[in-house]
Amino acid sequence: MTAIPREIRLTGDRQRLDVLWEDGTASRLTAAILRAHSRSAQAVRVEIDEGPPALPHDIAIEDVVPVGAYAVNLVFSDGHDRGIFPWPYLRALADEAAASGEWR
C-alpha cells in the first residue's frame, strides 16, 4: 500500500474526493465519509461527548488545502475546517470505504 497521492481531484458537485495513488490505485471518498472521520480536536471531543455528528445530507467539500507534502486540510460546507488528513490516514479511509462498499 502506497500512501502518497499522485492526484487529488474534487468532483464538480463537491460531494466526493477522487484520489489516484502512486501505486495506481484509484479511490473515491465521499464528503460524508471524510467529514464523519475528521480527527480534529474539536470533532473528536464532540464525538466523545455527544456521539457521531449529525451531518447534513448534502454535506460538501468546499476546499482542499495542501498541508506541506504530507496532508490536506478539507473545508466542509457545514463550516468545519480543522481536519487535517495525512496521506496514510486518507489511504486507510479509502481502503476501508472500498472494502465496505461505501463507494458512491
N, CA, C and O atoms as CSV, one atom per row, in Angstrom:
chain,resi,resn,atom,element,x,y,z
A,1,MET,N,N,0.851,-1.183,0.000
A,1,MET,CA,C,0.000,0.000,0.000
A,1,MET,C,C,0.890,1.237,0.000
A,1,MET,O,O,1.716,1.416,0.895
A,2,THR,N,N,0.720,2.079,-0.995
A,2,THR,CA,C,1.448,3.331,-1.058
A,2,THR,C,C,0.527,4.452,-0.623
A,2,THR,O,O,-0.566,4.615,-1.165
A,3,ALA,N,N,0.967,5.222,0.354
A,3,ALA,CA,C,0.127,6.279,0.902
A,3,ALA,C,C,0.577,7.654,0.429
A,3,ALA,O,O,0.601,8.614,1.199
A,4,ILE,N,N,0.936,7.734,-0.858
A,4,ILE,CA,C,1.281,9.032,-1.433
A,4,ILE,C,C,0.405,9.235,-2.662
A,4,ILE,O,O,0.452,8.436,-3.598
A,5,PRO,N,N,-0.393,10.298,-2.664
A,5,PRO,CA,C,-1.264,10.516,-3.822
A,5,PRO,C,C,-0.515,11.109,-5.007
A,5,PRO,O,O,0.355,11.966,-4.854
A,6,ARG,N,N,-0.871,10.636,-6.170
A,6,ARG,CA,C,-0.342,11.206,-7.407
A,6,ARG,C,C,-1.243,12.358,-7.846
A,6,ARG,O,O,-0.779,13.354,-8.402
A,7,GLU,N,N,-2.539,12.202,-7.584
A,7,GLU,CA,C,-3.514,13.227,-7.969
A,7,GLU,C,C,-4.682,13.197,-6.996
A,7,GLU,O,O,-5.136,12.128,-6.589
A,8,ILE,N,N,-5.164,14.381,-6.624
A,8,ILE,CA,C,-6.361,14.517,-5.800
A,8,ILE,C,C,-7.293,15.458,-6.545
A,8,ILE,O,O,-6.911,16.568,-6.914
A,9,ARG,N,N,-8.528,14.997,-6.762
A,9,ARG,CA,C,-9.471,15.801,-7.526
A,9,ARG,C,C,-10.806,15.875,-6.799
A,9,ARG,O,O,-11.363,14.851,-6.403
A,10,LEU,N,N,-11.310,17.073,-6.628
A,10,LEU,CA,C,-12.637,17.288,-6.062
A,10,LEU,C,C,-13.637,17.249,-7.208
A,10,LEU,O,O,-13.463,17.945,-8.208
A,11,THR,N,N,-14.687,16.437,-7.068
A,11,THR,CA,C,-15.670,16.335,-8.146
A,11,THR,C,C,-16.444,17.657,-8.283
A,11,THR,O,O,-16.503,18.454,-7.347
A,12,GLY,N,N,-17.022,17.866,-9.441
A,12,GLY,CA,C,-17.731,19.108,-9.737
A,12,GLY,C,C,-18.846,19.435,-8.765
A,12,GLY,O,O,-19.104,20.603,-8.477
A,13,ASP,N,N,-19.508,18.406,-8.260
A,13,ASP,CA,C,-20.602,18.647,-7.306
A,13,ASP,C,C,-20.101,18.786,-5.870
A,13,ASP,O,O,-20.883,19.019,-4.948
A,14,ARG,N,N,-18.792,18.640,-5.692
A,14,ARG,CA,C,-18.125,18.785,-4.392
A,14,ARG,C,C,-18.561,17.731,-3.371
A,14,ARG,O,O,-18.387,17.916,-2.166
A,15,GLN,N,N,-19.121,16.639,-3.854
A,15,GLN,CA,C,-19.598,15.571,-2.977
A,15,GLN,C,C,-18.572,14.459,-2.774
A,15,GLN,O,O,-18.768,13.576,-1.939
A,16,ARG,N,N,-17.467,14.501,-3.544
A,16,ARG,CA,C,-16.519,13.399,-3.470
A,16,ARG,C,C,-15.104,13.873,-3.797
A,16,ARG,O,O,-14.891,14.780,-4.601
A,17,LEU,N,N,-14.152,13.220,-3.141
A,17,LEU,CA,C,-12.739,13.430,-3.414
A,17,LEU,C,C,-12.234,12.168,-4.104
A,17,LEU,O,O,-12.330,11.074,-3.546
A,18,ASP,N,N,-11.701,12.313,-5.303
A,18,ASP,CA,C,-11.119,11.188,-6.031
A,18,ASP,C,C,-9.603,11.283,-5.900
A,18,ASP,O,O,-9.009,12.335,-6.136
A,19,VAL,N,N,-8.989,10.166,-5.519
A,19,VAL,CA,C,-7.541,10.146,-5.288
A,19,VAL,C,C,-6.925,9.039,-6.137
A,19,VAL,O,O,-7.392,7.900,-6.125
A,20,LEU,N,N,-5.888,9.382,-6.861
A,20,LEU,CA,C,-5.088,8.403,-7.584
A,20,LEU,C,C,-3.770,8.293,-6.830
A,20,LEU,O,O,-3.032,9.270,-6.704
A,21,TRP,N,N,-3.483,7.099,-6.332
A,21,TRP,CA,C,-2.295,6.865,-5.518
A,21,TRP,C,C,-1.106,6.476,-6.385
A,21,TRP,O,O,-1.275,6.029,-7.519
A,22,GLU,N,N,0.087,6.648,-5.852
A,22,GLU,CA,C,1.326,6.323,-6.564
A,22,GLU,C,C,1.353,4.884,-7.063
A,22,GLU,O,O,1.958,4.608,-8.099
A,23,ASP,N,N,0.708,3.956,-6.347
A,23,ASP,CA,C,0.710,2.554,-6.776
A,23,ASP,C,C,-0.344,2.257,-7.842
A,23,ASP,O,O,-0.521,1.103,-8.230
A,24,GLY,N,N,-1.050,3.298,-8.321
A,24,GLY,CA,C,-2.043,3.137,-9.370
A,24,GLY,C,C,-3.453,2.899,-8.871
A,24,GLY,O,O,-4.384,2.874,-9.676
A,25,THR,N,N,-3.644,2.725,-7.577
A,25,THR,CA,C,-4.975,2.527,-7.010
A,25,THR,C,C,-5.765,3.826,-7.105
A,25,THR,O,O,-5.241,4.903,-6.819
A,26,ALA,N,N,-7.032,3.720,-7.509
A,26,ALA,CA,C,-7.927,4.871,-7.537
A,26,ALA,C,C,-8.919,4.735,-6.388
A,26,ALA,O,O,-9.507,3.673,-6.184
A,27,SER,N,N,-9.095,5.812,-5.646
A,27,SER,CA,C,-10.011,5.807,-4.506
A,27,SER,C,C,-11.030,6.915,-4.653
A,27,SER,O,O,-10.761,7.963,-5.240
A,28,ARG,N,N,-12.212,6.659,-4.106
A,28,ARG,CA,C,-13.284,7.656,-4.073
A,28,ARG,C,C,-13.761,7.776,-2.642
A,28,ARG,O,O,-14.172,6.792,-2.027
A,29,LEU,N,N,-13.706,8.982,-2.117
A,29,LEU,CA,C,-14.136,9.220,-0.743
A,29,LEU,C,C,-15.215,10.290,-0.740
A,29,LEU,O,O,-14.987,11.411,-1.195
A,30,THR,N,N,-16.380,9.947,-0.231
A,30,THR,CA,C,-17.465,10.922,-0.191
A,30,THR,C,C,-17.195,11.974,0.873
A,30,THR,O,O,-16.456,11.742,1.831
A,31,ALA,N,N,-17.806,13.125,0.684
A,31,ALA,CA,C,-17.693,14.199,1.670
A,31,ALA,C,C,-18.210,13.724,3.021
A,31,ALA,O,O,-17.643,14.067,4.059
A,32,ALA,N,N,-19.277,12.942,3.015
A,32,ALA,CA,C,-19.854,12.453,4.273
A,32,ALA,C,C,-18.871,11.556,5.024
A,32,ALA,O,O,-18.724,11.684,6.240
A,33,ILE,N,N,-18.202,10.657,4.320
A,33,ILE,CA,C,-17.216,9.781,4.964
A,33,ILE,C,C,-16.077,10.611,5.540
A,33,ILE,O,O,-15.669,10.405,6.683
A,34,LEU,N,N,-15.570,11.540,4.755
A,34,LEU,CA,C,-14.450,12.355,5.207
A,34,LEU,C,C,-14.834,13.229,6.396
A,34,LEU,O,O,-14.078,13.335,7.361
A,35,ARG,N,N,-15.997,13.849,6.328
A,35,ARG,CA,C,-16.427,14.716,7.447
A,35,ARG,C,C,-16.652,13.893,8.709
A,35,ARG,O,O,-16.282,14.325,9.800
A,36,ALA,N,N,-17.245,12.727,8.576
A,36,ALA,CA,C,-17.517,11.875,9.733
A,36,ALA,C,C,-16.241,11.358,10.380
A,36,ALA,O,O,-16.238,11.032,11.567
A,37,HIS,N,N,-15.149,11.281,9.610
A,37,HIS,CA,C,-13.895,10.737,10.127
A,37,HIS,C,C,-12.831,11.802,10.368
A,37,HIS,O,O,-11.646,11.482,10.458
A,38,SER,N,N,-13.238,13.052,10.472
A,38,SER,CA,C,-12.280,14.104,10.793
A,38,SER,C,C,-11.690,13.842,12.169
A,38,SER,O,O,-12.402,13.505,13.115
A,39,ARG,N,N,-10.370,14.002,12.264
A,39,ARG,CA,C,-9.706,13.772,13.552
A,39,ARG,C,C,-9.285,15.081,14.208
A,39,ARG,O,O,-8.374,15.092,15.036
A,40,SER,N,N,-9.928,16.171,13.853
A,40,SER,CA,C,-9.593,17.430,14.514
A,40,SER,C,C,-9.937,17.308,15.990
A,40,SER,O,O,-10.809,16.521,16.360
A,41,ALA,N,N,-9.273,18.066,16.824
A,41,ALA,CA,C,-9.529,18.005,18.266
A,41,ALA,C,C,-11.000,18.289,18.567
A,41,ALA,O,O,-11.603,17.626,19.412
A,42,GLN,N,N,-11.567,19.261,17.885
A,42,GLN,CA,C,-12.967,19.613,18.106
A,42,GLN,C,C,-13.891,18.462,17.724
A,42,GLN,O,O,-14.816,18.143,18.471
A,43,ALA,N,N,-13.656,17.838,16.577
A,43,ALA,CA,C,-14.512,16.739,16.136
A,43,ALA,C,C,-14.406,15.539,17.067
A,43,ALA,O,O,-15.406,14.884,17.363
A,44,VAL,N,N,-13.199,15.256,17.524
A,44,VAL,CA,C,-13.001,14.137,18.450
A,44,VAL,C,C,-13.720,14.415,19.768
A,44,VAL,O,O,-14.367,13.522,20.315
A,45,ARG,N,N,-13.617,15.634,20.284
A,45,ARG,CA,C,-14.275,15.990,21.546
A,45,ARG,C,C,-15.795,15.868,21.418
A,45,ARG,O,O,-16.450,15.329,22.310
A,46,VAL,N,N,-16.352,16.360,20.324
A,46,VAL,CA,C,-17.798,16.269,20.112
A,46,VAL,C,C,-18.227,14.817,20.064
A,46,VAL,O,O,-19.248,14.456,20.650
A,47,GLU,N,N,-17.464,13.974,19.376
A,47,GLU,CA,C,-17.830,12.560,19.284
A,47,GLU,C,C,-17.775,11.885,20.654
A,47,GLU,O,O,-18.625,11.053,20.970
A,48,ILE,N,N,-16.792,12.233,21.457
A,48,ILE,CA,C,-16.691,11.674,22.807
A,48,ILE,C,C,-17.878,12.112,23.653
A,48,ILE,O,O,-18.477,11.303,24.360
A,49,ASP,N,N,-18.212,13.387,23.578
A,49,ASP,CA,C,-19.280,13.946,24.412
A,49,ASP,C,C,-20.683,13.609,23.919
A,49,ASP,O,O,-21.585,13.351,24.716
A,50,GLU,N,N,-20.860,13.614,22.602
A,50,GLU,CA,C,-22.215,13.528,22.046
A,50,GLU,C,C,-22.440,12.373,21.090
A,50,GLU,O,O,-23.575,12.149,20.668
A,51,GLY,N,N,-21.414,11.640,20.738
A,51,GLY,CA,C,-21.542,10.584,19.739
A,51,GLY,C,C,-21.250,11.138,18.355
A,51,GLY,O,O,-20.891,12.307,18.212
A,52,PRO,N,N,-21.404,10.298,17.332
A,52,PRO,CA,C,-21.111,10.742,15.964
A,52,PRO,C,C,-21.940,11.961,15.587
A,52,PRO,O,O,-23.099,12.068,15.986
A,53,PRO,N,N,-21.356,12.883,14.820
A,53,PRO,CA,C,-22.079,14.099,14.457
A,53,PRO,C,C,-23.238,13.813,13.507
A,53,PRO,O,O,-23.162,12.927,12.656
A,54,ALA,N,N,-24.298,14.575,13.671
A,54,ALA,CA,C,-25.410,14.531,12.711
A,54,ALA,C,C,-25.013,15.461,11.565
A,54,ALA,O,O,-24.896,16.673,11.743
A,55,LEU,N,N,-24.813,14.880,10.408
A,55,LEU,CA,C,-24.349,15.670,9.271
A,55,LEU,C,C,-25.493,15.979,8.321
A,55,LEU,O,O,-26.400,15.163,8.155
A,56,PRO,N,N,-25.461,17.150,7.695
A,56,PRO,CA,C,-26.464,17.448,6.679
A,56,PRO,C,C,-26.363,16.428,5.543
A,56,PRO,O,O,-25.264,15.995,5.197
A,57,HIS,N,N,-27.483,16.048,4.972
A,57,HIS,CA,C,-27.461,15.045,3.892
A,57,HIS,C,C,-26.708,15.544,2.654
A,57,HIS,O,O,-26.259,14.751,1.827
A,58,ASP,N,N,-26.579,16.858,2.540
A,58,ASP,CA,C,-25.913,17.423,1.365
A,58,ASP,C,C,-24.541,18.002,1.694
A,58,ASP,O,O,-24.096,18.953,1.051
A,59,ILE,N,N,-23.866,17.429,2.699
A,59,ILE,CA,C,-22.539,17.913,3.083
A,59,ILE,C,C,-21.621,17.899,1.862
A,59,ILE,O,O,-21.636,16.953,1.074
A,60,ALA,N,N,-20.838,18.937,1.717
A,60,ALA,CA,C,-19.951,19.061,0.562
A,60,ALA,C,C,-18.572,19.518,1.034
A,60,ALA,O,O,-18.415,20.049,2.133
A,61,ILE,N,N,-17.597,19.300,0.186
A,61,ILE,CA,C,-16.237,19.774,0.431
A,61,ILE,C,C,-16.104,21.108,-0.299
A,61,ILE,O,O,-16.226,21.174,-1.522
A,62,GLU,N,N,-15.856,22.155,0.455
A,62,GLU,CA,C,-15.752,23.488,-0.133
A,62,GLU,C,C,-14.346,23.794,-0.651
A,62,GLU,O,O,-14.181,24.541,-1.616
A,63,ASP,N,N,-13.333,23.210,-0.001
A,63,ASP,CA,C,-11.963,23.494,-0.432
A,63,ASP,C,C,-11.042,22.362,0.010
A,63,ASP,O,O,-11.285,21.696,1.017
A,64,VAL,N,N,-9.994,22.163,-0.754
A,64,VAL,CA,C,-8.946,21.190,-0.451
A,64,VAL,C,C,-7.640,21.987,-0.393
A,64,VAL,O,O,-7.173,22.509,-1.406
A,65,VAL,N,N,-7.062,22.071,0.805
A,65,VAL,CA,C,-5.886,22.903,1.019
A,65,VAL,C,C,-4.685,22.011,1.339
A,65,VAL,O,O,-4.715,21.285,2.333
A,66,PRO,N,N,-3.631,22.048,0.521
A,66,PRO,CA,C,-2.449,21.243,0.824
A,66,PRO,C,C,-1.814,21.671,2.152
A,66,PRO,O,O,-1.782,22.855,2.486
A,67,VAL,N,N,-1.317,20.696,2.890
A,67,VAL,CA,C,-0.576,20.949,4.122
A,67,VAL,C,C,0.802,20.334,3.917
A,67,VAL,O,O,0.990,19.129,4.085
A,68,GLY,N,N,1.742,21.163,3.559
A,68,GLY,CA,C,3.072,20.670,3.258
A,68,GLY,C,C,3.011,19.594,2.186
A,68,GLY,O,O,2.209,19.673,1.256
A,69,ALA,N,N,3.865,18.592,2.325
A,69,ALA,CA,C,3.892,17.477,1.379
A,69,ALA,C,C,3.349,16.209,2.016
A,69,ALA,O,O,3.637,15.106,1.552
A,70,TYR,N,N,2.552,16.363,3.096
A,70,TYR,CA,C,2.139,15.178,3.832
A,70,TYR,C,C,0.639,15.043,4.067
A,70,TYR,O,O,0.200,14.010,4.571
A,71,ALA,N,N,-0.173,16.061,3.717
A,71,ALA,CA,C,-1.592,16.000,4.069
A,71,ALA,C,C,-2.389,17.047,3.301
A,71,ALA,O,O,-1.840,17.884,2.585
A,72,VAL,N,N,-3.716,16.966,3.479
A,72,VAL,CA,C,-4.617,18.018,3.024
A,72,VAL,C,C,-5.524,18.402,4.182
A,72,VAL,O,O,-5.850,17.587,5.045
A,73,ASN,N,N,-5.917,19.656,4.174
A,73,ASN,CA,C,-6.932,20.161,5.092
A,73,ASN,C,C,-8.194,20.330,4.251
A,73,ASN,O,O,-8.167,20.957,3.192
A,74,LEU,N,N,-9.298,19.766,4.734
A,74,LEU,CA,C,-10.557,19.858,3.999
A,74,LEU,C,C,-11.497,20.831,4.696
A,74,LEU,O,O,-11.646,20.812,5.918
A,75,VAL,N,N,-12.123,21.673,3.898
A,75,VAL,CA,C,-13.101,22.634,4.393
A,75,VAL,C,C,-14.465,22.143,3.934
A,75,VAL,O,O,-14.688,21.937,2.741
A,76,PHE,N,N,-15.383,21.955,4.889
A,76,PHE,CA,C,-16.699,21.396,4.590
A,76,PHE,C,C,-17.789,22.465,4.614
A,76,PHE,O,O,-17.627,23.523,5.221
A,77,SER,N,N,-18.881,22.173,3.953
A,77,SER,CA,C,-19.986,23.131,3.827
A,77,SER,C,C,-20.688,23.428,5.144
A,77,SER,O,O,-21.416,24.416,5.239
A,78,ASP,N,N,-20.486,22.594,6.164
A,78,ASP,CA,C,-21.088,22.881,7.476
A,78,ASP,C,C,-20.199,23.778,8.329
A,78,ASP,O,O,-20.485,24.001,9.506
A,79,GLY,N,N,-19.113,24.296,7.735
A,79,GLY,CA,C,-18.218,25.206,8.433
A,79,GLY,C,C,-17.011,24.534,9.070
A,79,GLY,O,O,-16.091,25.220,9.514
A,80,HIS,N,N,-16.995,23.216,9.124
A,80,HIS,CA,C,-15.862,22.506,9.715
A,80,HIS,C,C,-14.649,22.662,8.805
A,80,HIS,O,O,-14.697,22.329,7.621
A,81,ASP,N,N,-13.558,23.175,9.379
A,81,ASP,CA,C,-12.364,23.419,8.564
A,81,ASP,C,C,-11.070,23.098,9.302
A,81,ASP,O,O,-10.012,23.622,8.952
A,82,ARG,N,N,-11.142,22.252,10.307
A,82,ARG,CA,C,-9.964,21.973,11.129
A,82,ARG,C,C,-9.374,20.590,10.912
A,82,ARG,O,O,-8.340,20.274,11.501
A,83,GLY,N,N,-9.988,19.764,10.095
A,83,GLY,CA,C,-9.499,18.406,9.921
A,83,GLY,C,C,-8.344,18.320,8.946
A,83,GLY,O,O,-8.461,18.732,7.792
A,84,ILE,N,N,-7.226,17.784,9.415
A,84,ILE,CA,C,-6.080,17.532,8.544
A,84,ILE,C,C,-6.023,16.031,8.287
A,84,ILE,O,O,-6.077,15.230,9.220
A,85,PHE,N,N,-5.916,15.663,7.031
A,85,PHE,CA,C,-5.914,14.271,6.610
A,85,PHE,C,C,-4.540,13.908,6.045
A,85,PHE,O,O,-4.293,14.094,4.854
A,86,PRO,N,N,-3.635,13.386,6.902
A,86,PRO,CA,C,-2.325,12.935,6.409
A,86,PRO,C,C,-2.510,11.796,5.403
A,86,PRO,O,O,-3.490,11.054,5.469
A,87,TRP,N,N,-1.567,11.665,4.478
A,87,TRP,CA,C,-1.697,10.661,3.414
A,87,TRP,C,C,-1.989,9.256,3.950
A,87,TRP,O,O,-2.899,8.608,3.434
A,88,PRO,N,N,-1.269,8.749,4.956
A,88,PRO,CA,C,-1.583,7.391,5.427
A,88,PRO,C,C,-3.015,7.256,5.966
A,88,PRO,O,O,-3.657,6.225,5.766
A,89,TYR,N,N,-3.512,8.286,6.643
A,89,TYR,CA,C,-4.876,8.238,7.172
A,89,TYR,C,C,-5.897,8.288,6.026
A,89,TYR,O,O,-6.887,7.557,6.035
A,90,LEU,N,N,-5.646,9.157,5.044
A,90,LEU,CA,C,-6.544,9.257,3.885
A,90,LEU,C,C,-6.586,7.927,3.137
A,90,LEU,O,O,-7.654,7.489,2.710
A,91,ARG,N,N,-5.435,7.285,2.978
A,91,ARG,CA,C,-5.383,5.992,2.286
A,91,ARG,C,C,-6.125,4.920,3.086
A,91,ARG,O,O,-6.843,4.103,2.510
A,92,ALA,N,N,-5.953,4.921,4.410
A,92,ALA,CA,C,-6.662,3.940,5.253
A,92,ALA,C,C,-8.170,4.136,5.144
A,92,ALA,O,O,-8.909,3.155,5.062
A,93,LEU,N,N,-8.642,5.378,5.142
A,93,LEU,CA,C,-10.076,5.638,4.972
A,93,LEU,C,C,-10.552,5.156,3.606
A,93,LEU,O,O,-11.626,4.566,3.492
A,94,ALA,N,N,-9.754,5.406,2.574
A,94,ALA,CA,C,-10.118,4.987,1.217
A,94,ALA,C,C,-10.208,3.469,1.125
A,94,ALA,O,O,-11.151,2.935,0.540
A,95,ASP,N,N,-9.230,2.775,1.700
A,95,ASP,CA,C,-9.241,1.314,1.662
A,95,ASP,C,C,-10.433,0.761,2.440
A,95,ASP,O,O,-11.071,-0.201,2.011
A,96,GLU,N,N,-10.727,1.369,3.579
A,96,GLU,CA,C,-11.875,0.932,4.395
A,96,GLU,C,C,-13.191,1.158,3.647
A,96,GLU,O,O,-14.075,0.302,3.659
A,97,ALA,N,N,-13.310,2.318,2.998
A,97,ALA,CA,C,-14.528,2.620,2.241
A,97,ALA,C,C,-14.704,1.646,1.081
A,97,ALA,O,O,-15.818,1.194,0.814
A,98,ALA,N,N,-13.622,1.322,0.397
A,98,ALA,CA,C,-13.702,0.375,-0.717
A,98,ALA,C,C,-14.068,-1.019,-0.235
A,98,ALA,O,O,-14.879,-1.704,-0.857
A,99,ALA,N,N,-13.474,-1.433,0.863
A,99,ALA,CA,C,-13.745,-2.771,1.397
A,99,ALA,C,C,-15.175,-2.936,1.902
A,99,ALA,O,O,-15.756,-4.018,1.826
A,100,SER,N,N,-15.733,-1.833,2.422
A,100,SER,CA,C,-17.088,-1.920,2.976
A,100,SER,C,C,-18.168,-1.579,1.948
A,100,SER,O,O,-19.359,-1.625,2.256
A,101,GLY,N,N,-17.751,-1.239,0.735
A,101,GLY,CA,C,-18.722,-0.929,-0.311
A,101,GLY,C,C,-19.304,0.463,-0.196
A,101,GLY,O,O,-20.381,0.721,-0.732
A,102,GLU,N,N,-18.619,1.374,0.492
A,102,GLU,CA,C,-19.130,2.739,0.657
A,102,GLU,C,C,-18.733,3.658,-0.491
A,102,GLU,O,O,-18.797,4.878,-0.341
A,103,TRP,N,N,-18.330,3.115,-1.620
A,103,TRP,CA,C,-18.043,3.934,-2.808
A,103,TRP,C,C,-19.369,4.454,-3.300
A,103,TRP,O,O,-20.300,3.681,-3.526
A,104,ARG,N,N,-19.462,5.727,-3.465
A,104,ARG,CA,C,-20.709,6.302,-4.002
A,104,ARG,C,C,-20.401,7.295,-5.079
A,104,ARG,O,O,-21.316,7.886,-5.654
